Amino acid sequence: MTTIHEPVTTTATPEELSVWPSSTAEPHPGDATVGGVSLAEVAGRYGTPVYVLDEGEVRRRCRTYRDAFPEAEVHYAAKAFLCRAMAHWVMDEGLGLDVCSAGELELAVAAGFLADRIVLHGNAKTPHDLKRALWYGVGRIVIDSPSEIARIAAAVGPDGHQKVMVRVVPGISAGGHDKIRTGTEDQKFGLSISDGYAQHAIARILDQPQLELTGLHCHLGSQIADVKPYLAAVRRMVGLMARLKEQHGLALRELDLGGGHGIAYRPGEPTMDLTRLARKVRAELTEACAAAGLTVPRLIIEPGRAVVGPAGVALYRVVSVKHTGGRTFVAVDGGMSDNPRPALYGVRYAPRLVGRRGSADLAPVTVVGRHCEAGDVLAADARLPDDVRAGDLIAVPVAGAYHLSMASSYNAVGRPPVIAVHDGRARLLVRRESLEDIHSRDVGL
């Protein structure tokens, strides 16, 4: 696959392609390409289901963040999707990394990522997580509960040193779904300002000379398209910083506002305007610090989905088309094992027929998976050509984040491979999980 196709007239409208990688083209009607590579050729070579990841789109989005926040540290949130190549691209584009486990940490280090540019998160870090983080020398550990303070201090030892931050709950509700709102008091992350737990934890950290408190951290949630919650978070976090300076003479030099910047999964959905976000947050932070008599801290942000989500496309093969109960079900060879997000969060997608030119007449269909669950629905209200049939190829855009990273081997169906496309070439990044892989873990009888 070395031919780079030149974009020509497409049957898809600009609005329809707005949620696809910017390299998407249609050299012939129905023959969609991403990164200069035919999606039909990828499916034919690697099988389906398969994830296609546009390296150029990932890199472009990394640079967009660097340009929007030139004075800030930008850390890619590895939980969205991580493999060695992804870690290398992120590092190459000048971003840091945040991880949530020893597994993510070791994968990143294996790719050559510098540990001092990595931040460890997590509400329930295991002893192994902390041991590996300290052994590798991660840049910061974000303390999420009071019990971690003594555990980290003991692991560091009296002569050691570790930079830490405290995850604070600012009491702000924001996010696209109840399950991804993490800035409120009624969830598992962080320490509350309102009940004093955050302040108490900070006082305990200051009593541990081997722990260096560099700043505060908060994360409001995910799929936030409005700037206002971030501005409210800045005000509350700066207010806490001012109280800490008054009480302890503490001048914190870092403020991490997390990520959660919204992207569109379907045309017309709202997205976060990064330029506006950066401008407004910068102004709010400067003004709030001036009013409180504080030096402006270094800003840290942690995008994940907004970097990799729109760079991915999932490809499925249609297995059957069934008309029943007044509905049309298009069943494909993947489903909730490779994308649990529709079942978990009710996310909605805009799949397209690729590989051939379908009928101009579109019909409402429900794209469902192969798994033995009534909730295994990939797209409940999709519109596909009314001649869609078994053997067709269906492409689902915005499939780069929280698909493979949350995948399972339900029904003993192996997880799909990941194929990188760039400059007309395709290469395997993550191989398909085979039945042998699954069976090899079953060691007893």
Secondary structure, DSSP 4 states (H G I P E B T S, - for coil): --PPPPP---SS-TTGGGGS-TT-EEEETTEEEETTEEHHHHHHHH-SSEEEEEHHHHHHHHHHHHHH-TTSEEEEEGGG---HHHHHHHHHTT-EEEESSHHHHHHHHHTT--GGGEEE--SS--HHHHHHHHHHT-SEEEE-STHHHHHHHHHH-TT--EEEEEEEE-----SSSGGGB-SSTTSSSSEESTTSHHHHHHHHHHT-TTEEEEEEE---BSSB--SHHHHHHHHHHHHHHHHHHHHH-----EEE----B---SSTT-----HHHHHHHHHHHHHHHHHHHT-PPPEEEE--SHHHHGGGEEEEEEEEEEEEETTEEEEEES--TTT--HHHHH------EEESS---S-EEEEEEE-SSS-TT-EEEEEEEEETT--TT-EEEEES-SSSSGGG---GGGPPPPPEEEEETTEEEEEEPPPPHHHHHHT----
